[in-house]
Amino acid sequence: MEAKFISGSGKHRAKTGSHPEVWLAVQGFLVAFLWEMLQMPFYVMDGMTAWAVTKSCALASLGDAGIMVGAAWIADRLTGGGLWRERLTSRPVGIFLGVGLAATAAIEWMALRTDWGWSYSQSMPTLFGIGVVPLAMWVVVPLASLGLARRMA
């Protein structure tokens, strides 16, 4: 029995011209930007202007979208297009989230040890020295973005 894919995914992409990964990048950027702006009370931005903070959040959101697409690509390759099947299962979603969480933890760890112009405020809860808010982001934002991308594709 052949697996059914949502419009334009997997081997059916050539027929429809739809690219769900593009929708994931677009939705991922938009949802991540909202999250990035709303999480600012958990950060100290070292005297940055409002415009500099906005640009920083936009750049971070672009990175978040890139991580989402990369994590989706890995999950897709390991599960034979599992993220874009009509019936979504836990394995591709788990791989998608796991890859993203690992990337996020590594980036946060590195950013805290270099001068990226920000640090955690006293209100940021941490887990093994990494902020819980950015880790939570990598569950909420990618799942919302994936859901939106699947609907658009």
Secondary structure, DSSP 8 states (H G I E B T S, - for coil): ----B-TT-GGGHHHH---HHHHHHHHHHHHHHHHHHHTGGGEE-TT--HHHHHHHHHHHHHHHHHHHHHHHHHHHHHHTSGGGBSS--HHHHHHHHHHHHHHHHHHHHHHHTTTSS-EE-TT--EETTEEHHHHHHHHHHHHHHHHHHHHH-
